[in-house]
Amino acid sequence: MEDQGSEHTPRARRFAVQLPVWFRSASDPAWWHGSTENVSKTGILFHADSEAALALGASLEIGLVLQNDAVAPQVLCRGKIVRAEAGPPDSFPTLAAKVLRWHFVGGRRANPFPGWTEEN
């Protein structure tokens, strides 16, 4: 008899890349800023640059610019917060998001993501 509990799905390969990231709650028009620590096809680990209040399980949008040049590809992701870690005092949280959907949105524009401004 086969043991059904012994099956293991391997984790997606993670790539340690530091990219600027914009994120927001799915219900919030304002974008927050941060930087990635690692990215995989199923998730993103990133550090917020401010006190972003996102609860576990919160739906969010994440925007990434994949390289730093005039026509860099942009990616918009939809996902859920699966882990939030408080950093040391005087630092901001580290967030892990499960990516549910990726969408390429083309080369860089003046404002990388709808509703995003330099002030965000």
N, C-alpha and C positions, 0 to 999 in steps of 0.2 A: 504494500500500500504506500502511495506517495505522500510525503509530508507536505501539506499545503502551506504550513507556516514557515518553511525554509526558503521560499522564493524571496529574492532580494532584487529590487530594482536599483541599479547603480545610479549614483548622483551624476548630474550633468557636469561636464568638465568646466571648471571655473578658470577665468582668465583675469589675472591681477592687472587691471588697467585703471589708471586714474584719469577720469573724464569729468568735465563739468556736468552736473545733473540739475534739472529743474523738476520739481514735483509739487503736486497739490492733491488735496482730497478731491474725490470725484464731484463733490458738491460745492467746492470753493473756487471762485474765479481767480484768486491770487496764487501766484507761483512762489514756491520757496526755492532756495538754492542750496547746493551741496556739491560733493564730489564722490565718485565711485571708489570703492576699494577693490571689488571684483564683480565680474559679470559672467553669467552663464545663459544658456538658452531658456532656462526656467526661473532665473532669479537675478536680483541685483542687491548687493550689499553696499550701502552708501552712508556717508557722514553728512548730517545736516549742518549748514552754516548758521543756523539760528534755532531758536526753541520751537521747532515744529511740533504741534500737538496732534499726533496721529495715533489712534488707539490700535491695538491688535485687532486684526480682521477688517480694518478700515480699507475701503476701496480707494484707489488713487490712480492718478496719471503720472507718468514719468517721462521726461523728455531728455534725450541724449544727443550731443553733437559728437560724431565719431572721430573727428580729427580737427586740427586747428588750421584750417585754410579757408579761402573764400567760397569754395563749393563743397564743403564738408557735408556728407550725408547726415540727415537727422532721423532719429527714431522716436516715435511716440509709443509708449507702452501703457497697457492697463494691467493693474495687478491688485494685490492685497498685501497689507503689512502682516508679516508672520513672526517678526521679532523686533523688539525695540530695546536698546541697551542704553542706559544713562552712562555718560562718560564721566571722567574725573571732574571735580569741581571746576567751575568756570569753562566748561566745554559743552558741546551740544551732542544730541543723541546720535547713535549709530542705528540705522534702520535696515531691516532685511525685508525685501518684497518678493513675493512669488509673482512671476510674470504670467499673465493669462493670455495676453495677446500683444504682438509686436506689429508695428506699422511704420514703414519707411515713408517719410514725408518730404523727401527731396533735399536739395542743396540749401545751404545757409541763406537766410534772408536777413533783413535788418533786425527783425525780432524773431528769434528762433521758434517760438511756440505761440499759438493764439493766446492773447491776453497777457503775454510776458512783456515786461518792460525792463529797462536797465535798473529801475528802482526796486524791482522785486528781488 
